[in-house]
Amino acid sequence: MIHREIGHRWGITYCLEDFASLATAQNQMERAARLFGAADNLYTLLRFEMPPAERAEHDRAVATARAELGEEAFAAAWEEGKKMTMEQAVEYALEES
């Protein structure tokens, strides 16, 4: 049962990462930064480490959002995302933008 719950949480976190990448592609950088922050926090809780190829793609998307927003605004949005619970992050990801 515990393994299923961890798998479920990992799957949700992975989807949040995808929503963050999508937000970056749609030039919604503040949204992307929040979602990346939420996913990063959840990955840390799950002790998940991305494979190198995925990490490179992730790092490019994060760098794009950071460059567009500026360091201060990016850091603020990232921290807001890190404070979200999984449920709050999912709700935020599914909101109309």
HUBELJO-V343963 format. One record per pair of residues at least 24 apart in sequence whose ideal C-beta (glycine too) atoms are under 7 Angstrom apart, sorted by the first residue. I is the first residue (numbers start at 1). J is the second residue. If there is no record, write none. Layout:
# HUBELJO-V343963
I;J / I;J
This chain:
# HUBELJO-V343963
6;46 / 9;42 / 9;46 / 9;86 / 10;46 / 10;48 / 12;86 / 12;90 / 13;39 / 13;42 / 13;43 / 13;46 / 16;42 / 16;89 / 16;93 / 17;58 / 19;93 / 20;61 / 21;61 / 24;61 / 24;64 / 24;65 / 28;97 / 29;65 / 29;68 / 29;69 / 30;69 / 30;73 / 30;77 / 31;97 / 32;65 / 33;65 / 33;69 / 33;74 / 33;77 / 33;78 / 33;81 / 34;77 / 34;80 / 34;81 / 34;92 / 35;81 / 35;89 / 35;93 / 36;62 / 36;65 / 36;78 / 36;81 / 37;77 / 37;78 / 37;79 / 37;80 / 37;81 / 37;82 / 38;81 / 38;82 / 38;84 / 38;89 / 40;82 / 41;82 / 42;86
